Amino acid sequence: MIRLTLSQRLSVVFFGLLLVCCGALAWIQMRNTRMHELETVQRLSQGLAEHIARRGELMDTRGMRDGNVRALFGKLMAVNPSVEVYLLDDQGRILGHDAPDGHLKRDRVDLAPVQALLRGEPLPILGDDPRSTSTRKVFNAAPLWVQGRQAGYIYVVLLGEQREAVAANIAASSSLRTALWSLAIVALIGLLAGAIAFRWVTHPLRRLTRRIQSFDVDADNPALPVPPGPLRAVERDELAILQHSFGQMAQRIGDQWQQLRQQDLQRRELVANISHDLRTPLSSLHGYLETLSLKDASLSADERQRYLSIALSQSRKVGQLAQALFELARLEHGGVVLEPQVFSLPDLVQDVFQKLELSAQARRQTLTADIPPGLPAVEADLGLIERVLTNLLDNAIRHTPEAGHISVTLRAAGDEVQVSVLDSGPGIAPERRANLFITPPALGSQRADSGGLGLLIVHRILQLHHRQIRLLDSREGALFVFSLATAQARNNARPAL
């Protein structure tokens, strides 16, 4: 099966329509030319039948004079072979003619066209051809009077058999050849014009096709399309709109592909970092347990207790990491449903302080809270906000040197309560700030600015509350700030029932 391009298919359709239109136009033109010729012949011969009726004594009171009729009709047809003359009675029956034997096919003629001609109706008017059973031709007619009484009609067919035979021979020799050449020339010109026109019309479509075929977002070397500008008023045709829409679509696909690549890189990095974080405590745990198993008889009670303490510590690290991964997975995949409740944020801060007080004391760190009186209650998920404060303070304790200082500040700001966590540690390096809450720490990173899974969990929890955590500039350490809506603000936002 031959597959044509769009411009070729359009050209073929155009060529077919052109042939149909040319054929219809030729038929209309030929018909109009024929009707004009018949009207011309009929107008030029208007007085012919009346002249014949006056020339000779064709009928008398006893009837038709056969000799006079044949002599006159033969003479007229010899002078003008294109006409055929007939004598009709008042009912249209053919009384006299000079047709050769066997040529006469009718014995009467319909008088309705004759009456129409005599009334002067618009020409051409076609009447019956006595030498054919179905053909109608232009004619001329006049009444024949005998002693003041209408006895019949002179009926003259203006385009007789001989004229039609000669015209057919001429047409067969030249007209067909002319028509074929004309049709071929018109078809060739139409085909060339159509091909050029459709190639010009489909040029933007071909250009768009090439853009679509060349569009490819390579994972290693993404060639993102240039964002399309706004459509100008002169370009608001369908193809321009299609090109503009494709440009917008390609841009969106490119952006989404970049986001997918970034997310995939983050996922791979997270898996690698988790593997590293798990491998270290697991290796330590396995090593101490193996030591206890192999040297149990030779170890003292103090050594055995020290090894067990270290193994338990590494086991807790593995458990904490597994719990953090489980929480992050639930937050990422919508497994956490908020349970908002009204609670006192200062009380929650004190509870978290009590939970982490021993860890801070072990590093000789100071935990302080700056809480003004009369602070309004907030409405949020108590358990998740406790997790946020715990992670932030735990990070601060781990990344603040010994004898450092960690403070939590609460401030009312309109319909919100702002929470600030500041430590006296080394702070966050500028190159890590952009992706601190999105990207996990680098593989094997031992830097103090590594937030780890704890900050990822904080970021996801606050996102569920439609809040954001920010890292602000500080003269010392790291300053994390977020806010929660007050209970009064939540009540005002709810529609009245």
C-alpha positions in Angstrom: 0.0 0.0 0.0 1.4 3.4 -1.1 1.6 5.8 1.8 1.5 9.5 0.7 2.5 12.5 2.7 -0.1 15.0 3.8 0.8 17.5 1.1 0.6 14.7 -1.5 -2.8 13.5 -0.2 -4.1 17.1 -0.3 -2.8 17.5 -3.9 -4.5 14.3 -5.0 -7.8 15.4 -3.4 -7.4 18.8 -4.9 -6.7 17.3 -8.3 -9.8 15.1 -8.2 -12.0 18.1 -7.1 -10.4 20.1 -9.9 -11.3 17.5 -12.5 -14.9 17.3 -11.2 -15.2 21.1 -11.3 -13.7 21.3 -14.8 -16.0 18.6 -16.0 -19.1 20.4 -14.5 -17.9 23.7 -15.9 -17.3 22.3 -19.3 -20.8 20.6 -19.3 -22.4 23.9 -18.2 -20.5 25.9 -20.8 -21.3 23.4 -23.6 -25.0 23.4 -22.6 -25.1 27.2 -22.6 -23.3 27.3 -25.9 -25.8 24.8 -27.4 -28.8 26.7 -26.0 -27.4 29.9 -27.4 -26.9 28.3 -30.8 -30.4 26.9 -30.8 -31.9 30.3 -29.8 -29.9 32.0 -32.5 -31.0 29.6 -35.2 -34.6 29.8 -34.1 -34.6 33.6 -34.0 -33.0 33.9 -37.5 -35.7 31.5 -39.0 -38.7 33.1 -37.4 -40.4 34.0 -40.7 -39.4 30.9 -42.6 -42.6 28.8 -42.0 -44.9 31.8 -42.7 -43.1 32.5 -45.9 -43.6 28.9 -47.0 -47.2 29.0 -46.1 -47.7 32.1 -48.4 -45.7 30.9 -51.3 -47.6 28.0 -52.6 -51.0 26.4 -52.8 -50.4 23.5 -50.5 -54.0 22.7 -49.6 -57.4 23.4 -50.9 -60.9 22.6 -49.8 -60.4 19.0 -51.0 -57.3 18.5 -49.0 -53.5 18.5 -49.5 -52.1 18.9 -52.9 -49.5 16.2 -52.8 -47.6 17.2 -55.9 -47.2 20.8 -54.9 -46.1 19.8 -51.4 -43.4 17.4 -52.5 -42.1 19.8 -55.2 -41.9 22.8 -52.8 -40.5 20.8 -49.9 -37.9 19.1 -52.1 -36.8 22.5 -53.5 -36.5 24.0 -50.0 -34.5 21.1 -48.6 -32.2 21.2 -51.7 -31.5 24.9 -51.2 -31.0 24.5 -47.4 -30.2 20.9 -46.5 -30.2 21.7 -42.7 -34.0 22.2 -42.7 -36.8 19.6 -42.9 -40.4 20.8 -43.8 -43.6 19.1 -42.8 -47.3 19.8 -43.4 -49.5 19.2 -40.4 -53.2 19.3 -40.0 -54.9 21.1 -37.2 -54.5 18.1 -34.9 -50.7 17.8 -35.5 -50.9 14.8 -37.8 -48.2 14.8 -40.5 -49.9 15.1 -43.9 -47.0 15.9 -46.2 -43.2 15.6 -46.1 -40.2 14.9 -48.3 -38.4 12.5 -46.1 -36.8 9.4 -47.7 -38.6 6.1 -47.1 -38.1 4.7 -43.7 -36.8 7.9 -42.1 -40.1 9.1 -40.7 -40.6 7.7 -37.1 -43.7 9.7 -36.0 -47.1 10.2 -37.6 -47.9 13.3 -35.6 -46.3 16.2 -33.7 -47.1 17.6 -30.3 -48.7 21.0 -30.9 -48.0 22.4 -27.4 -44.6 23.7 -28.4 -46.1 25.1 -31.6 -48.7 27.0 -29.7 -45.9 28.3 -27.3 -43.9 29.5 -30.3 -46.9 31.2 -31.9 -47.6 33.0 -28.5 -44.1 34.4 -28.5 -42.8 32.7 -25.4 -39.0 32.9 -24.7 -36.7 31.0 -27.0 -35.4 28.4 -27.6 -38.4 26.2 -27.8 -37.9 22.6 -28.7 -40.5 20.5 -30.6 -40.8 16.9 -31.7 -38.5 15.6 -34.4 -40.6 13.5 -36.8 -37.5 11.5 -37.8 -36.8 10.4 -34.2 -39.0 8.8 -31.5 -37.4 10.8 -28.6 -35.4 13.7 -30.0 -36.6 17.3 -29.7 -35.2 20.1 -31.9 -35.6 23.8 -32.6 -38.3 24.4 -35.2 -40.3 27.1 -36.8 -44.0 26.9 -37.4 -46.8 29.0 -39.0 -50.5 28.4 -39.5 -51.8 27.4 -42.9 -55.0 29.1 -44.0 -57.4 27.9 -46.7 -60.2 30.3 -47.7 -60.0 32.1 -44.4 -60.0 28.9 -42.3 -57.0 27.4 -40.5 -56.4 24.0 -42.1 -53.1 23.1 -40.5 -49.5 24.2 -39.9 -46.2 24.4 -41.7 -43.7 22.8 -39.4 -40.0 23.3 -40.1 -37.3 21.5 -38.2 -34.3 23.9 -38.4 -31.5 21.4 -37.6 -32.2 18.3 -39.7 -30.6 14.9 -40.1 -28.0 16.1 -42.6 -26.9 19.0 -40.5 -26.6 16.8 -37.4 -24.5 14.2 -39.3 -22.1 16.8 -40.7 -21.7 18.4 -37.2 -21.1 15.0 -35.6 -18.3 14.2 -38.1 -16.6 17.6 -37.5 -16.9 17.2 -33.7 -15.4 13.7 -33.9 -12.4 14.9 -35.8 -11.4 18.0 -33.9 -13.5 18.6 -30.8 -12.5 15.5 -28.9 -8.9 16.2 -29.5 -9.3 19.8 -28.4 -11.3 18.8 -25.3 -8.6 16.2 -24.3 -5.8 18.7 -24.7 -7.7 21.3 -22.8 -8.4 18.9 -20.0 -4.8 17.8 -19.8 -3.4 21.4 -19.7 -5.9 22.4 -17.1 -5.2 19.3 -15.0 -1.4 19.8 -15.3 -1.6 23.5 -14.3 -4.0 22.7 -11.5 -1.8 19.9 -10.2 1.3 22.1 -10.2 -0.6 25.0 -8.6 -2.1 22.7 -6.0 1.3 21.0 -5.1 2.9 24.4 -4.7 0.0 25.8 -2.7 -0.3 22.8 -0.4 3.5 22.6 0.1 3.4 26.3 1.2 0.4 25.7 3.4 1.8 22.6 5.1 5.3 24.1 5.6 4.5 25.1 9.3 3.1 21.6 9.9 6.3 19.9 8.5 8.4 22.2 10.7 6.3 21.2 13.7 6.7 17.5 12.7 10.4 17.9 12.6 10.3 19.5 16.1 8.2 16.7 17.4 10.5 14.0 15.9 13.6 15.7 17.3 12.2 16.2 20.7 14.0 13.9 23.1 14.7 14.4 26.8 17.9 12.4 27.4 18.5 11.4 31.0 22.3 12.1 30.6 22.1 15.2 28.4 18.6 16.8 28.6 18.0 19.2 25.7 15.2 21.3 27.1 13.1 23.3 24.6 13.2 27.0 24.7 10.0 28.3 26.5 7.6 29.7 23.8 6.8 33.4 23.9 3.3 34.8 23.7 1.4 34.5 20.5 1.4 37.6 18.3 -1.9 38.8 16.8 -0.7 37.9 13.3 0.2 34.3 14.3 -3.2 33.3 15.7 -4.0 30.7 13.1 -4.5 27.0 13.9 -1.0 25.9 13.1 0.6 28.7 15.0 -1.6 27.9 18.0 -0.6 24.2 17.6 3.1 25.0 17.5 2.8 27.3 20.6 0.9 24.6 22.5 3.5 22.0 21.6 6.2 24.3 22.8 4.4 24.8 26.1 3.8 21.0 26.4 7.5 20.3 25.6 8.6 22.8 28.2 6.4 21.2 30.9 7.6 17.8 30.0 11.2 19.0 30.2 10.6 20.6 33.6 8.8 17.5 34.9 11.6 15.3 33.5 14.1 17.4 35.4 12.1 17.1 38.5 11.9 13.3 38.1 15.7 13.2 37.5 16.2 15.2 40.6 13.9 13.1 42.7 15.5 9.9 41.3 19.0 11.3 42.3 17.6 12.2 45.7 16.1 8.7 46.1 19.4 7.0 45.1 21.4 9.2 47.4 18.9 8.5 50.2 19.2 4.8 49.7 23.0 5.0 49.6 23.1 7.1 52.7 20.7 4.9 54.6 22.8 1.9 53.6 25.9 3.6 54.9 24.2 4.7 58.1 22.9 1.2 58.7 26.2 -0.5 57.8 28.2 1.4 60.4 26.2 0.5 63.6 25.4 -3.0 62.2 29.1 -3.7 61.6 29.9 -2.4 65.1 27.0 -4.5 66.7 28.1 -7.6 64.8 31.7 -7.1 65.8 31.0 -6.8 69.5 28.6 -9.7 69.6 31.1 -11.8 67.7 33.8 -10.8 70.2 31.4 -11.8 73.1 30.7 -15.1 71.4 34.4 -16.0 70.7 36.0 -14.7 73.9 33.2 -15.2 76.4 35.4 -17.4 78.7 38.3 -15.1 78.7 36.5 -11.8 79.2 36.1 -10.3 82.6 32.6 -9.2 83.9 33.5 -5.5 83.3 34.7 -6.1 79.8 31.6 -8.2 79.0 29.3 -5.5 80.4 31.2 -2.8 78.3 30.8 -4.8 75.1 27.1 -5.4 75.8 26.6 -1.7 76.5 28.2 -0.8 73.2 26.2 -3.4 71.3 23.0 -2.1 72.9 23.9 1.4 71.9 24.5 0.4 68.3 21.2 -1.6 68.3 19.4 1.5 69.5 20.9 3.5 66.6 19.7 0.9 64.1 16.2 1.0 65.7 16.1 4.8 65.7 17.1 4.9 62.0 14.6 2.2 61.1 11.9 4.2 63.0 12.9 7.4 61.2 12.7 5.6 57.8 9.3 4.2 58.7 8.0 7.7 59.6 9.4 9.2 56.5 7.8 6.6 54.3 4.4 7.1 55.9 4.8 10.9 55.5 5.9 10.6 51.8 3.1 8.2 50.8 0.1 9.7 52.6 0.0 7.2 55.4 -0.3 9.9 58.1 -3.7 11.6 58.7 -3.6 14.8 60.8 -5.5 14.8 64.1 -5.7 18.5 65.0 -6.3 19.5 68.6 -5.9 22.6 70.7 -2.9 22.5 73.0 -0.5 24.8 74.9 2.8 25.1 73.0 4.8 26.2 76.1 3.8 22.9 77.9 4.8 20.9 74.9 8.3 22.6 74.8 8.7 21.8 78.5 7.8 18.2 77.9 10.4 17.9 75.1 13.0 19.5 77.3 12.4 16.9 80.0 12.8 14.1 77.4 16.1 15.5 76.1 17.5 16.9 79.4 19.7 13.9 80.1 21.2 14.0 76.6 22.0 17.7 77.0 23.5 17.2 80.5 25.7 14.4 79.2 27.3 17.0 76.9 27.2 19.8 79.5 24.8 21.8 77.3 22.2 24.2 78.4 18.6 24.1 77.3 16.6 27.4 77.8 13.1 28.5 76.7 12.1 32.1 76.1 8.3 32.0 76.5 6.3 35.3 77.0 3.2 35.1 79.3 -0.3 34.9 77.9 0.8 33.0 74.7 -2.3 31.8 72.9 -3.0 28.1 72.4 -2.4 26.6 68.9 -4.3 24.0 66.9 -2.3 21.2 65.2 -1.5 17.5 65.5 0.1 17.3 69.0 2.1 14.1 68.3 3.6 15.3 65.0 4.5 18.8 66.4 6.2 17.0 69.3 8.1 15.0 66.8 9.2 18.3 65.0 10.5 19.8 68.3 12.2 16.6 69.3 14.0 16.3 65.9 15.1 19.9 65.9 16.4 19.8 69.5 18.0 16.4 69.0 19.9 17.8 66.0 20.9 20.8 67.9 22.2 18.7 70.8 24.2 16.4 68.5 25.7 19.3 66.4 26.4 21.7 69.3 29.8 21.3 70.9 30.1 20.5 74.6 29.2 23.3 77.0 27.1 24.8 74.2 23.8 26.6 74.5 20.4 25.7 72.9 17.4 27.9 73.2 13.7 27.8 72.1 11.9 31.0 71.6 8.1 31.4 71.2 6.5 34.6 70.0 2.9 35.5 69.1 2.7 37.1 65.6 -0.9 37.9 64.7 -2.9 34.7 64.2 0.3 32.6 64.5 2.8 31.5 67.1 6.3 31.5 65.8 8.8 28.9 67.1 12.6 29.5 66.9 15.3 26.9 67.7 18.8 28.3 68.0 22.0 26.5 68.9 25.6 27.6 69.4 27.1 25.1 67.0 29.1 25.6 63.8 25.9 26.4 61.7 24.9 25.2 58.2 27.3 25.7 55.3 25.9 28.0 52.6 26.1 25.3 49.9 23.8 23.0 51.9 21.1 25.5 52.7 19.2 25.3 49.4 18.4 21.6 49.6 18.7 21.1 53.4 15.1 20.0 53.8 15.0 18.0 50.6 18.3 16.2 50.1 19.7 13.8 52.7 23.4 14.3 53.8 26.1 13.1 51.4 27.3 9.6 51.6 29.7 9.1 54.5 29.3 12.7 55.6 30.6 13.4 59.1 30.0 17.1 59.0 28.2 18.8 61.8 25.9 20.6 59.3 24.4 17.3 58.1 20.7 17.4 59.0 19.9 13.8 58.0 16.5 12.2 58.1 15.4 14.3 61.0 15.1 17.5 59.0 13.4 15.6 56.2 10.7 14.4 58.6 10.3 17.9 60.0 9.9 19.3 56.6 7.2 16.7 55.6 5.3 17.1 58.9 5.1 20.9 58.5 4.0 20.5 54.9 1.1 18.4 56.1 0.2 21.4 58.3 0.6 23.8 55.3 3.6 25.3 56.9 7.2 25.8 56.1 10.4 25.6 58.1 13.1 28.1 57.4 16.8 28.4 58.2 17.6 32.0 59.0 21.0 33.8 59.2 22.4 33.9 62.7 25.6 35.2 64.2 26.3 31.8 65.7 25.0 28.3 65.2 21.8 27.4 63.2 18.5 29.2 63.6 15.4 27.2 62.5 12.0 29.0 62.5 8.5 27.8 61.8 5.0 28.9 62.9 1.7 27.4 63.8 -1.8 28.8 63.6 -3.6 29.8 66.8 -6.8 28.1 67.8 -8.7 31.4 67.5 -7.4 31.8 63.9 -8.6 28.3 63.1 -12.1 29.0 64.5 -12.4 32.2 62.5 -11.4 30.4 59.3 -14.1 27.7 59.7 -17.4 28.5 57.9 -20.4 29.3 60.2 -23.0 26.4 60.3 
